[in-house]
Amino acid sequence: MLDTSTLREDMVRRQIAARGVRDVRVLDAMREVPREAFLPENLAEFAYEDSPLPIEEEQTISQPYIVALMIAAVRPKPGDRVLEIGTGSGYAAAVLSRVVARVYTVERHEALAVQARRRLRELGYDNVEVLHGDGSLGWADHAPYDAIIVTAGGPRVPRQLRDQLAVGGRLIVPVGADVRLQRLVRVTRIDLNRFEEKQLGEVRFVPLVGEDAWAGPGIVTLSAPASRPASTEALLRESAEPIPGIDDVDLGPLLDRIGKARVVLLGEATHGTSEFYRMRARITRELITRRGFNLVAVEADWPDAARIHRHIRHDPPVREQQPAFSRFPTWMWRNGEVHDFVDWLRSWNAGVSDPARRVGFHGLDLYSLFASIEAVLRYLDGVDPPTAKLARERYGCLTPWEQDPAVYGRAALSGRYRTCEEPVTRMLKDMLERRIEYAARDGDSLLDAVQNARLVANAERYYRVMYYGQADSWNLRDRHMFDTLDLLLRYHGPEARAVVWEHNSHVGNAAATEMSARGELNVGQLCRERFGEDAFLLGFGTDHGTVAAADDWGGPMRHMAVRPAHAKSYERLFHEAGVPALLLPVGRLARPEVREELRPPRLERAIGVIYRPETELQSHYFQAVLPDQFDEYVWFDETEAVHALPAPPAEGVPDTYPFGV
């Protein structure tokens, strides 16, 4: 058998100990027992993922953390005799056998009981006995027990299980009047007639079926009205608008819901998924052709996006020192999906006779510190050479840090190098004071130059504050992006309407996520506060597939497998709905019952340009309330990576147009 001890060690450290399980003997048992030995062969590679997995008889093997949590919660002692209800694969019984003297386990599915008995015997777990029977009735022959663990959810604490506890014994059982969600309860026997109960939190288990539990295949959800669907998944299925194909789906109902909104924010759950880019392009085309939208604003650097802007509007090209989108991550915008959309924009604009009415393409981000300096200097060289000379002196403060602006931030913070805040801010103020004079020559060029000067000032500050804490740098960046969007709308007048392409974490309302608790805001929240219902927020999600991402910042792009969604996530709900692709109103325009079903906070996944599947729960999930975060949600169950274009040409080779292809 493959040595998986390192994977088990990582599982214990990241998934179990990091969440608060402290019992050393339980942690050691989780390190020892090979979970892959209790899984179907085709699922062995997923053994140490932080999720439950399917096994035979339509049952599941519990998430490793839940196994450890439940064993630790009964406070096991080395001499204890423990009863387990719901043997399943036998994995939890094997772990339990390492920390107590004797384990008795009951399984209602005969095939699972036979298989588990054989596995446990072959693997040497000889202090475990397996019974095929009704777990809700316990195993009276060996009672009383020092502890009982129930690995399936029932409508109440089964009376016979409680009665089979020894005085001082502990019973752990998931209980809930709804088969979809339970609360983990610990029952402690105080004496022959008294029991003490404590709730340990929300969980979700397969139903406990038996004489003193649920009735069986025809399980009824006790808390649900007769007219209500039997599950959240069924409600999602009947409420969704399926997407048969990105190119031919009818977007008329979506456009009706968007209505007269002035700003439509289109998210993405990763920065490297083809379906997200193609669906955003399709929606944007509809908004341009059928609703008169004239601005596309994206999570990209202003100077790089300006290359696309000039190209699609048929403006004369400007020779640049660096190719467009040459900064990591190049694939985020330098990909086939964006290339096709850019071609469409150029073709559309070719049919618009008035240049002022052509669609524009603009970057909102602030990472392009030195490209923006170059753009400011180029502009001033043309309109005001004396000021251009002054700008070179002022921006010279930043020259030593051109290769890595983050190093400037560390140096300024340490006090070993003076900050450049005053000269770059002074440069921006000078340009703003002279904007009327400059505008008389060329308003569009002035907008570009002033925005680059603003970017330099904000980027200088960003690289300084990034060392003070995540919230400060995050908020500065998102305020800059919102201010840039606001500037574009004001510049183009009251009829201007913008489509924004950014990650879900930027366009979903941060006030509806755990970001708010960290003191973070985002573009979506600022748009909601400024524009109210004239801002339409649309999020995206996926369950599994491939994604273009890197292991670390600055690393090479790889096509990486996206893991199936976490059991407690919104993504898992949509996956279990069984619709391959869909549109669903989730916010103020949603069906009330959909909104209420989705309102309890759940996990939501966010993959950026970095993807670390080995620490996915810690690295990529956060708490959110979907109906308050977005107005609409777009779901693609299986997705594939974007089609990255070749790297920018070598230095000195002209970039023939934004992508050099």
N, C-alpha and C positions, 0 to 999 in steps of 0.2 A: 504494500500500500504506500502511496506517495506520502512523504514526510511533510505534514502540514503544521508542524509545531509552531513555526514562525507566524503563520496565518492565525493560529489560535491565540498566540500571545498578543498579536495586534488587535484581535477581536476583543479580548478581555480588557486590554488597556483603553481602547478607544470607544467601544460600544457599551461596556459594562461598568468598569471601575470609574470611568469619566462621568457616568450618570449617577454615581452615588452608592453603588453596591460595595460594601466594605468588608464583608465576611471573607476572611482570608481563605478558609477552607472551601467555600463556594467558588471563589475565583480560581483556586488551584484545580478544582474539579472541572471547571469550564476549560481550563488549559489542557487538561489531560484527555478528555473524551473526544474522539474524532467525529465531528458532526456529519462528515461526508459518508461515514459508514452507515448512517441511518436514513440516507436519501436514495431515491431512484438514481440509477447510474447517470442518466442524462442531466441531472441537476447537481451532481457532485461539485462541479466547478463554482457553483453559487453558495457553497456550504457556509462560508463565513461572511456573507452579506448580512446587513443589518435589517433583515426582513423575514417574515414567515415564508415558507415554501410549500407547494402542494405535494402531497403524497398519495398513496393509493386510497381507494374508497371515498374520493372527493373530500379528504381531510387535509390537515396541514400540520407541518412541524413548526412549532412556535419560534418566534424571533428569539435569538440567543439572550438578549437582554431580559425578555419576559421570563424565560426559563430561570435565569439567575435571580431575578427579582422575586419570583414566587418562592423559590427554595429559600432564599435569605429571609423572606418575610415570615416563614414558619419558625425561624430561629432554631435551626436543627442542631442537635447535640450528637456526639459520636455514638452513644448507645441507643439512640431513638429507633423505634419501629414506626415506619411511615407508610400510609396508604396513598396511592396515586389513583385518581379517577381520570381515565382517558389516556391509555398507553400510547396510542398512535404508533409512531415509528419505534418507540422505546428509548429515544434520545434522552428525554428528561429523567426517566427512571435510571438510566445509566449514570447521569451526572449525580442524581440524588444518592445513588448507591455508594458514591465515593465519600460522602459526608455523614452517613448514618449507618446503623448496624444492619438493618433489614428493610427491604422495600417490597410492598405488595401492590400490584397495579392491575386495574380492571379495564377492559376494552370491550365495547359493545359490538364492534365489527370482528367477526370470527377470523377473517383472513388477516387482519392486522394483528390480532392477538397471536395467531400461529407464527406469523412472520417475526414479530417482536421477540417471542419466546426463543425462536431459533437464533436470531441475531445476538441476543444477550448471552445466550449460552456459548455461541462460537467465539464471541469477543471476550469471554471470561468474566462476565458480570454474574457471579454465581450466588450473590446474596439478593437476587431479585426473583420474585415469583409472579407469573402472569395468569390472569383469569379472564376467560371470555364470559361476560355477563352484563347485567344492568348496573352501571356505575352509580346511578342515583340511589341505589339501595346499599352501596358499600360492599364490604366483604366481612360479614359478621364472624366468620370462623376464626379470624385472627385478631379480633377486637379485644381490648381497646387499643387505640393507636396514640402515640405521642404527637403525631402530626398527620394531617390529611391535606393533600393538594389536589384541587379539581381543575383540570385543564380544558373545561368547556363551560359555557355560560348557561345558567338556568334562571327561571323566573323567581326563585327564592332559594334560601339555604335548605337543602334537603334534610328532613328531620332525622332520618336514620343515619346519615353521615355525622350529624351533630352528636347523636347519641352514642356513636362509636368512638368518640374522643375520650381519652383518659382525662382525669382531673388534672388541670394544668396544660392539657393538650391544645394545639392550635390548628384551626381549619382555615385554609385559603380557598376562596371560591369566587368566580365572577358571577354577579347577580344583576338582573335587569328585567323589567317588564317588557322590553323590546329586544328581540333577538339580534338587532343590529348593533347595540351598544350596551355595555355593562359597566358596573363599578366593581373593582376588586375589593372584596371584604375579607377581613381577618376576624374569625370567631375564636375566642379563648374560653375554655371551660373553667369557671371559677370553682364550682363544686358540683354535686350531683344534679342540682336544679337550676343553677345560675350560669348564664353565658354573657360574655362581653363582646360587643361588635365594634370594629373600627374600619372606616372606609379608607382605601389606599390610592384611589384615583381611577380614571376612566380607562377601560380596556375594550378589546373586541376579540371574542373567541367564537369558534364554531359552537352551535347549540348543544347543550347537554340534553340528551334524549333518554327518556326512561319513565318508569312508573311515578317517580316523585320529581319529574322535570317536564320538559316539553314533550308533546305527545308523539312526535315523529315526523315523517315526511310532510304531513299537512300542517306544519307549524303555523300558528296564528300570531301576528304581532299584536299583543294585547293593548298597547297604547295607541294604536292607529285607528282612526275612524274607518268604517267599512268602505267609504267612497274614496279613500286615499290609496295610492299605489303601495304595494307591499314593501318597497325599499326605495332608498334615495336613488339607486341606480335606475330603477324602473321609471321614476319621475323624470330623471334626466333624459332617458330614452324617448319618452313620449313628448317632452317639451323641446327637444333639440331640433334644429334645422340641419339635416345631413348635408355634407359636402361630397357629392359624387366625384367631383374633379375640380381642381382649382380654376381651370380655364373656363369651365362651363357651369359652375354653380350660379344660381340666380341670387344676386346680391340686392335685388330690389327691396326685400323686407329689411335688410340691414340699413340701406340708405334711408328708408322711411324712419327707422329708429334714430339714426344720426340727425335727421331733420335739418334744422337751420344752424346746427353747431358751427362755430367759427374755427375751432381747433379740434382735430381728430388725432388722438395719440395712439399709435399702433405699436404694441410691445413685441417682445419675443422672450422665450424662456431660456434661450441660449444665444450666443453670438455666432453660431456656426451651423445652423440648421436650414437646409434648402427650402423646406415647406414654409417656414416662417417668412423668408425673403420673398418667395413667389406669391404667397397669399397677400402680403403687404403691398406688393407691386400691383396685384389684381385690384385690391380695394382702392388703392391710390388712383389707378387709371379710371375707375368708375367715378371717384370723387372729382377728378379733373374734367372728365368728359360730360358727366351728368349733373354735377353740382357746382361747377365753376371754381374749384380750388385752384390756387395759382402759386402756392409755395410748398416745397418739400424741404423739411428741416430734419437733419439726421444727426445721430450720435457719432460725428466725425469731426475732424479738425477743419476749421474755417478755410485755411489756404488750400487744402486738398480738395474740399468740396467746391471751392471757387473754380478749379480746373473743370469740373463737370458742369458747373453753372455756365461758364463761358462756352463750353462745347455744345450743350443742348440748346443754347439760345443763339447759336451761330455767330457768336462774337469772335473777334480776332484772338488767336491764342497769344499767351504771354510766355516767353521762354523762361523756364524755371531752372534753378541750379539742381534741385532734387526732383526725382520722379514723384508723381502723386502716390499717396498711400504707401510710402516706403518705410514708415515707422511700424513697429510691432503693434498690433497684429495685422499684418498685411491682408490676410484672407477675409477680414471682417467686411471690407468694402471692395477689395480687389478680387471679385469672384464672378463666375458666369451669370449668376442670377441678377446681380446688380448691373452687369454689362448689358444684359438684355433689356432691363428697365431703362437704362440710360439711352439705349438705341431708340426705345419707344418714345421717350421724352423728346429727343431730338427730332424725331419724325413728326410728333404732334406739333411742336413749336414751328416746324417748317410750314405748317398750314395756317399759322396765325400771322396775319400781315402786319399788325401793330406790334413792334418789338416790346413795348411797355406792357403788353398783355400776355407775353409768353411766360410759361411756367419757369420758376427759378428753383435752384437746388443749393442748399446752404448747410454748412456744418455748424453745430452748436457747441462743440467741445473746446477744451482749452489746453490741450497737451502740446500744441504746435508752437512752442515759445519762439524758437529761432527761425522757423519758416515765416512766422508772423512778423518778426523783426525785419526779415528780408523784404517782405511785402510792403511794410511801412516805408522803408528806405527807398525802395523802387518808386513808390508813389511820390514821395517828397522830392526825389531827384527830378521828377518830371514837372512838378508844379511849384516847388519852392526850394531851390538848391541850398540857400543859406540855412533853412531849417533842417534840411537833410543832413548838413554837416553837424549841426547841433545834436540831432538825433543819434548820429554815430557816436558822438562823445558820451551821450547819456546811456545808450544801450551797451557801450563798451564795458560797463560794470559787469555785465553778464557773460562776456565773451569767454572767460576761462572755463565756463561750465557747459559749453555747447554740447559736448558728448554725453553728459549725464546731468541734467538740471537738478535731479534729486540730491546730488552731492552739494550743489549750491545751498539747498535748504538746510542740510546738516551743518555746513560751514557757517551760515548766517546764524543758525540757532545756537551754535557753540560760542559765538562771539569772536571767533578767530578771523572773521571776514565781515566787512561792513555789508549791510543789506542794500539792495538796489531799489528799495521801495520808492524813495523820493525821486530819483531821476526818471524812472519809467512812468510814475504817476504824473510827474510834471510834463512829460512828453504827451501823454494822453490829454491832459488839460489844455496844453497849447494847441493841439489839433482841434479840440472841441471849440475853443475860443475862436479859431479861424475857419470853422466849418462853413460859414456863410460865404466867405471869400473863395474857398476851395470849391464849394458846391456850384458856384456860377460857371466853373469850367467843366465839371463832370460829376453829377450827383452820384451815379452808381459807383464810380471809382472812389469817391469820397467815402461812401458807405463801407466799401471794402477796406479802405485804409484805416478808418476810425475803428471799425470792428477789430482789425488786427492790433491796433494800438491798445484797445480795451483788453484784448486777449493777453497781450504781453503783461499788462499791469496785473490782471487777475492771476495769470499763470505764475508770475513772480511770487505773489502772495501764497498761491496754492502750494508751491514747492517749499515755502517756509512753514506753513501751518500743518502740512501733512505729518510732521513729527510731533505735533501737540496732541493728536488724537484723531480717530477715524471720523467722528461726527463733524469736526471743524473743516477738514479737507473735503469730505463728502458734500457738506452743505454749501461750501464756497463753489464747488464745481457745479452743483445742480442750480444754484442761484445764477451763476454765469450762463448756463444753458437756457434757463427761463428768461433771463434778461435779454439774451440774444434773440430768442423767439419773439419776445415782446417788441424789441427794436424793429424786427422785420415787419411785423404786423403794422406798427405805427408808421414805418417808412412807406409802406405800400398802400396805406389808407384804409378807411373803414370797410371797403369791399373786399379786402384781402382775407383769404381763408387758407389755413395751413394744415398740412399733414405732417405729423412728427413720427419719425422712426427711431425708437430707442428700446433699450432692454425693459422688460417688465418692472424691474426694480427702480427704474426712473419714471415710467409713465403711469404705473398704478399708484393710487393715492397712498402715500407713506403713512398717513394718519390711521390707516386701517391695517397696519402691519406692526411687527415688533420694532421696526425702524424708529417709530415714534418714541418708544420707551428709551431708545438710545440717544434721543435728541436729534434724530436725523429727519430731514424733509427731502422732498424731491420735486421734479418738474411737474408730475401729475398733481401733487398736492397744491403747488403754487398755481397751476392752471385752474384747478377746481375753485380755489379761493378767489382768483381774479375773474374768471369767466363764468363760474357757476355751471348751469346746464348747457351753456354754449361751448363747453369742453366735453368731448366724448372720449372715454378711456376704454381701450380694448386690449385685453391680455391674451397671451397664447400659452399653450401647454402641450406636453407630450409625455408618453409613458416610456417608450424604449426605441432603440434604433442606433444610429451612429451620429456623431457630431465632430465638427472640426474644432480642435482646441489644442492647447499646449499643456505640458505638465507644470511649467513654471513660467513666470514673466520673462519674456525674451527668448523662450525656448522654441524649438521647431514645431510647426503644426503637425498634428497627427489626426488620423481618423480613429476616434475612440468609441467604444461601445457604451451606449447610455444604459444604465441599469434600470430594471423595472422599478416603478415608483414605490416609495415607502408606504407601508400599510395604513398609516394615519394621515396621509396627504390627500389634498384635493385631486391630485393626479390619479391616485388609486381609485377614487370614486368614479372619475370619468372613464378610466380604463375598464372598470367593472360594468359600466353602462353598456359596453359592447358595441359602440358606434365608432367605426374607423376614423371618421372626421366629421366635425360638426361646428355649427355656430349656435350660441346660446346666450340670450339676454340674462344677466345675473344681477344687475343693479336695479335702478329705479323703474325700468321698463319691463322687468321680469315678472313672471307669474308670482303672486305672493307666496304660494307654497314652495316654489323653487327657491326664492330668496330666503325663506325661513329655514328650509332644509340645509342650505349652504352657509347659514349665518354662524353656526358654532365654529370657533377658530380651529383651523387645521394647519398642517404643514404645507408649504409650497416650495417647489424646487426652483433654484436660480443657478444656471450654469453660464459663466461668462466666457472670457477667452482662455481661462484656466479651468481645467476639470480634473478633480482628484477623486475618482470613484472609490478609492480605498478609505477615504474619510468623508463619504458623501453626506451623511447626516449632519456632521458638524460643519462641513465646508459649504454646503449648497442648499440647505433647507432653512426656512424661517417660518414663523407663525404669521398667519394672515386671516382676514375675514373677507372672503372673495366678493360678496355682494357690495361691500363698501369700498373695495379696492378698485373694481372695474365696473363699467356699464355692460360690457359684452365680453364673452370668452370664446376663443377659437381653439378647437382641440384637434390634434392629429395624433392618433394612438401610436403609430410607428412612423419614424422620420429618418431622413438621411442627411449626411453632411453636405454643406455647401461645396460647390465645385470651384475650388481656388484656382485663380489664373496664375501664370508663371510670375516669378519674382520680378521686381522692377529691373530695367536694363542696368548694365554696369555704368559706373561713373563716366561721364563724358558722352554717353550715348543718348541722343534726344528721345524724350518720351513723346511719341507721336500724337497721343491724346490721352485722356486721363488714365487709361490702363496700359498704354504702350503696346496695344495689340492691333 
